[in-house]
Amino acid sequence: MIDPLFKVYREDKSVRCRLKFFTNTPYGFKLISVEEPCRLYLLGADKLGRDIFSRIIYGGRVSLSISLIGVFVTFTLGAIIGGFSGYFGGKIDNLTMRLVEILLAIPAFYLMLSLRAVFPLDMSSVEIFLMIVFILSFIGWAGLSRVVRGIVLSVREKEFVLAAKTYGASSWYILRKHILPNTYFYLIVSATLSIPAYILGEASLSLLGLGIQEPFPSWGNMLSDARSINLISSYPWILSPSVPIFLIVLAFNLLGDTLLRRR
């Protein structure tokens, strides 16, 4: 650095950095490494000098696990609540559908912010992780349960369900063995299309500073630095976490479309 004020650098040709592949370093086995005093940053470094590529790989575990766990919890709740509502009907159905309509009437993003405001700000990263899963699952089950209820309403009048009732099968057995399996295909396709929404929900909370906190990385909080135009113009590589978000969202949407066409 020859000008600390304007961040002007000059190449030091007296030092050569040679790449080494498949080497064992003091920090562990490395696919690609360089010798001291050189440093290797495949996607550059952030404002604190941390390797962006390594943080993207590490943060992917957080973002993907939140989406997968959230989808599992949401679809379990939605299938069970929607199944019971459609099968039993009556007061249970009316009460459940009124609750669903209330949740669907509230904008999802503002509901996420409101639920996040209920929790204290000094939570640990594990607690924040579980809190985000709870928030996304609490928001997502309402719309799913309504669709599952509609499927159950049509399936419960089929001949095989009436035959099971004739032979004395319990309501839980009929739901588990005869009715809910008829919703599996819809649930699988809908789950693949919902995973991108969970990734974007976590990224939105982390981008606003309400999700996963530093120093633990996630794709959302890594993009929080990109809110500054000056930083983007000087260090455009800080937008690198947006690339895996785009690719994951595109991949799961293509997977859902493919499953839908192969039905």
Backbone torsions as a table, in degrees:
resi	resn	phi	psi	omega
1	MET	NA	122.4	179.7
2	ILE	-105.3	-14.5	178.3
3	ASP	-140.8	96.0	-177.3
4	PRO	-64.9	-26.3	-176.2
5	LEU	-71.0	-46.9	-177.3
6	PHE	-103.1	10.2	177.0
7	LYS	54.4	54.5	178.6
8	VAL	-100.1	129.6	-177.7
9	TYR	-117.2	156.1	175.7
10	ARG	-130.3	138.0	-177.2
11	GLU	-68.2	132.5	176.9
12	ASP	-98.0	98.1	-175.8
13	LYS	-78.8	-4.6	179.2
14	SER	-79.8	-13.3	-178.9
15	VAL	-112.8	129.4	177.1
16	ARG	-112.8	133.4	-179.3
17	CYS	-111.1	113.9	-178.3
18	ARG	-102.2	132.0	178.6
19	LEU	-74.9	139.9	175.5
20	LYS	-124.7	138.4	-177.5
21	PHE	-114.0	140.3	175.8
22	PHE	55.4	58.4	-179.4
23	THR	-116.5	155.6	178.1
24	ASN	-103.4	111.9	-176.5
25	THR	-106.0	170.3	175.7
26	PRO	-60.1	-17.7	-179.4
27	TYR	-99.4	7.4	179.8
28	GLY	116.4	-179.8	-179.1
29	PHE	-73.3	131.6	-177.1
30	LYS	-121.5	136.5	174.4
31	LEU	-69.7	-46.4	177.7
32	ILE	-132.4	132.8	-179.7
33	SER	-149.4	167.0	175.5
34	VAL	-134.1	160.2	179.9
35	GLU	-84.9	159.5	174.8
36	GLU	-62.7	147.7	1.9
37	PRO	-91.1	18.0	-176.1
38	CYS	-76.5	158.3	174.7
39	ARG	-131.8	146.5	-178.8
40	LEU	-122.9	116.0	176.9
41	TYR	-123.6	106.0	-175.3
42	LEU	-63.5	-36.0	179.4
43	LEU	-118.8	22.2	-179.8
44	GLY	83.1	-172.8	-178.6
45	ALA	-126.4	159.1	178.0
46	ASP	-87.0	-169.3	-174.4
47	LYS	-68.2	-17.2	177.5
48	LEU	-100.7	7.7	178.0
49	GLY	81.1	17.7	-179.9
50	ARG	-92.1	144.7	-177.0
51	ASP	-68.0	119.0	-176.9
52	ILE	-69.0	-39.4	-178.9
53	PHE	-61.0	-44.7	179.2
54	SER	-64.5	-38.5	-179.9
55	ARG	-70.9	-31.4	175.7
56	ILE	-65.5	-43.7	179.2
57	ILE	-63.6	-44.4	-180.0
58	TYR	-67.9	-42.3	-179.4
59	GLY	-68.3	-22.9	177.0
60	GLY	-63.0	-32.0	177.4
61	ARG	-63.5	-38.7	-179.1
62	VAL	-69.4	-52.1	-175.7
63	SER	-63.8	-43.7	-178.1
64	LEU	-71.2	-39.1	-179.9
65	SER	-67.5	-37.7	176.3
66	ILE	-61.0	-44.1	-178.5
67	SER	-67.3	-42.9	-176.9
68	LEU	-69.2	-44.4	179.1
69	ILE	-66.6	-42.0	179.4
70	GLY	-61.6	-42.5	178.6
71	VAL	-65.0	-40.9	179.4
72	PHE	-62.0	-46.1	-179.5
73	VAL	-66.3	-44.2	-178.8
74	THR	-61.6	-45.8	-175.6
75	PHE	-75.2	-27.2	173.7
76	THR	-66.8	-48.1	178.3
77	LEU	-63.4	-46.4	-177.9
78	GLY	-62.6	-40.5	-179.4
79	ALA	-68.4	-43.5	-177.9
80	ILE	-68.9	-48.6	-178.2
81	ILE	-65.8	-45.0	178.1
82	GLY	-64.4	-35.6	178.2
83	GLY	-66.0	-46.5	178.8
84	PHE	-64.5	-40.3	-178.8
85	SER	-64.1	-45.0	-178.7
86	GLY	-73.2	-32.5	-176.0
87	TYR	-77.5	-45.2	-175.8
88	PHE	-85.2	-33.7	179.3
89	GLY	63.2	-156.8	176.2
90	GLY	63.8	-139.6	-177.0
91	LYS	-65.8	-37.1	178.5
92	ILE	-60.5	-43.6	-179.9
93	ASP	-65.6	-44.8	-179.6
94	ASN	-63.0	-45.1	-179.5
95	LEU	-64.2	-43.7	-178.8
96	THR	-65.2	-44.7	-177.8
97	MET	-68.7	-31.8	176.1
98	ARG	-67.8	-39.3	176.4
99	LEU	-64.2	-40.4	178.1
100	VAL	-62.9	-42.3	-179.7
101	GLU	-65.0	-35.4	177.7
102	ILE	-65.3	-44.9	-179.7
103	LEU	-66.0	-38.1	-179.6
104	LEU	-73.4	-22.1	-180.0
105	ALA	-76.4	-19.5	-179.3
106	ILE	-90.0	130.6	176.9
107	PRO	-57.7	132.6	-171.4
108	ALA	-62.1	-42.2	-175.8
109	PHE	-67.0	-41.5	178.8
110	TYR	-70.4	-30.6	175.0
111	LEU	-67.2	-37.5	175.6
112	MET	-61.2	-45.4	179.8
113	LEU	-64.6	-38.8	179.7
114	SER	-66.1	-44.0	178.5
115	LEU	-65.4	-36.9	178.5
116	ARG	-65.7	-34.4	-179.1
117	ALA	-67.6	-20.4	179.1
118	VAL	-70.0	-32.5	-176.2
119	PHE	-85.2	149.5	178.4
120	PRO	-67.1	155.5	-177.6
121	LEU	-82.1	-17.2	-176.3
122	ASP	-95.5	41.0	179.9
123	MET	-85.4	152.8	175.9
124	SER	-74.0	167.8	-177.6
125	SER	-65.0	-36.1	178.2
126	VAL	-65.5	-42.8	178.7
127	GLU	-64.9	-39.6	177.4
128	ILE	-64.8	-39.6	177.6
129	PHE	-57.8	-50.3	179.6
130	LEU	-66.2	-34.5	179.5
131	MET	-65.7	-41.1	178.9
132	ILE	-65.2	-40.7	177.1
133	VAL	-60.5	-42.8	179.4
134	PHE	-63.4	-44.2	-178.1
135	ILE	-63.4	-48.6	-178.5
136	LEU	-65.9	-36.4	178.7
137	SER	-70.4	-38.6	-180.0
138	PHE	-63.3	-34.3	-179.1
139	ILE	-79.2	-36.2	-167.5
140	GLY	-82.2	-20.9	-171.5
141	TRP	-75.1	-21.8	-172.2
142	ALA	-64.3	-53.6	-178.2
143	GLY	-64.1	-35.9	179.4
144	LEU	-66.3	-43.1	-178.4
145	SER	-62.5	-31.7	179.2
146	ARG	-67.4	-40.6	178.8
147	VAL	-68.8	-43.1	178.7
148	VAL	-61.5	-39.1	177.1
149	ARG	-58.4	-43.9	179.4
150	GLY	-63.0	-38.7	177.9
151	ILE	-66.3	-42.1	-178.3
152	VAL	-65.7	-36.9	179.1
153	LEU	-60.4	-34.2	179.3
154	SER	-82.8	-30.6	-176.0
155	VAL	-80.3	-31.3	-173.2
156	ARG	-66.6	-14.9	178.4
157	GLU	-95.6	4.1	-179.7
158	LYS	-71.7	162.6	-175.0
159	GLU	-65.7	-38.5	-177.6
160	PHE	-67.7	-29.0	176.4
161	VAL	-72.4	-42.4	178.0
162	LEU	-64.3	-36.3	177.2
163	ALA	-65.5	-39.5	178.4
164	ALA	-64.4	-38.8	176.6
165	LYS	-64.5	-38.2	-179.4
166	THR	-63.1	-37.1	-179.5
167	TYR	-82.7	5.5	173.5
168	GLY	85.7	20.1	178.8
169	ALA	-68.9	144.9	-179.9
170	SER	-73.8	163.0	-179.2
171	SER	-63.8	-41.9	179.5
172	TRP	-63.5	-38.9	179.2
173	TYR	-65.9	-41.4	179.9
174	ILE	-65.3	-42.8	177.8
175	LEU	-61.9	-45.7	-173.8
176	ARG	-73.4	-35.9	-172.8
177	LYS	-99.8	-27.8	-170.4
178	HIS	-118.0	-36.8	-172.2
179	ILE	-94.8	-56.2	-177.5
180	LEU	-60.9	-35.1	175.7
181	PRO	-58.4	-23.9	177.7
182	ASN	-75.4	-7.9	177.0
183	THR	-103.0	0.5	-173.7
184	TYR	-60.9	-44.4	-176.3
185	PHE	-63.0	-44.5	177.7
186	TYR	-61.7	-41.1	-178.6
187	LEU	-64.5	-40.9	-179.0
188	ILE	-65.7	-46.5	179.3
189	VAL	-64.2	-43.9	-179.5
190	SER	-65.2	-34.6	179.1
191	ALA	-64.7	-43.4	179.3
192	THR	-63.4	-31.9	178.4
193	LEU	-82.2	-17.0	-178.8
194	SER	-89.7	-24.6	-179.1
195	ILE	-57.2	-45.1	176.1
196	PRO	-57.4	-36.4	179.5
197	ALA	-64.4	-36.7	178.3
198	TYR	-69.3	-39.0	177.7
199	ILE	-63.4	-43.8	178.9
200	LEU	-68.0	-33.6	177.0
201	GLY	-64.9	-45.2	177.0
202	GLU	-63.6	-41.9	-179.8
203	ALA	-63.9	-36.7	179.5
204	SER	-66.1	-45.8	178.8
205	LEU	-63.5	-44.3	-179.4
206	SER	-68.0	-34.5	178.8
207	LEU	-63.2	-34.7	178.8
208	LEU	-84.6	2.0	-179.4
209	GLY	81.5	14.0	-178.4
210	LEU	-106.8	0.0	-178.0
211	GLY	-106.7	-134.1	179.1
212	ILE	-62.3	129.3	-174.6
213	GLN	-98.6	154.0	173.8
214	GLU	-63.2	150.6	8.5
215	PRO	-87.4	1.9	179.4
216	PHE	-74.9	127.1	-175.4
217	PRO	-89.6	147.6	164.2
218	SER	-142.4	163.2	-177.5
219	TRP	-61.9	-29.8	-179.6
220	GLY	-71.6	-50.9	-177.5
221	ASN	-72.9	-19.3	173.3
222	MET	-70.2	-27.3	178.2
223	LEU	-83.9	-5.0	-179.5
224	SER	-63.6	-30.1	177.0
225	ASP	-68.3	-22.8	-176.4
226	ALA	-76.3	1.7	177.6
227	ARG	-74.7	-13.2	179.8
228	SER	-95.2	122.3	179.2
229	ILE	-64.5	-36.3	-179.4
230	ASN	-64.2	-40.2	179.0
231	LEU	-67.3	-40.5	-179.7
232	ILE	-64.5	-41.7	-179.4
233	SER	-67.6	-31.9	-179.6
234	SER	-88.4	-36.1	-176.5
235	TYR	-131.0	75.4	-175.6
236	PRO	-65.1	-17.1	-178.7
237	TRP	-71.8	-8.4	176.3
238	ILE	-71.2	-9.9	174.5
239	LEU	-84.0	2.2	-177.3
240	SER	-56.8	-37.7	179.3
241	PRO	-61.7	-19.4	178.3
242	SER	-70.0	-24.1	-179.2
243	VAL	-67.1	-51.1	177.1
244	PRO	-63.4	-32.8	176.5
245	ILE	-61.9	-46.1	179.2
246	PHE	-62.3	-43.8	-177.4
247	LEU	-67.7	-40.5	180.0
248	ILE	-66.9	-43.9	178.6
249	VAL	-61.9	-43.6	178.9
250	LEU	-64.4	-42.0	-177.3
251	ALA	-63.9	-45.5	-178.5
252	PHE	-71.6	-32.4	175.3
253	ASN	-66.9	-40.1	176.7
254	LEU	-66.1	-37.5	177.3
255	LEU	-63.5	-43.5	178.7
256	GLY	-64.5	-40.3	178.1
257	ASP	-64.8	-38.9	179.6
258	THR	-65.5	-44.6	177.5
259	LEU	-63.0	-35.4	-179.5
260	LEU	-68.8	-37.8	179.6
261	ARG	-72.2	-27.7	-177.4
262	ARG	-87.8	5.2	-177.2
263	ARG	-60.6	NA	NA
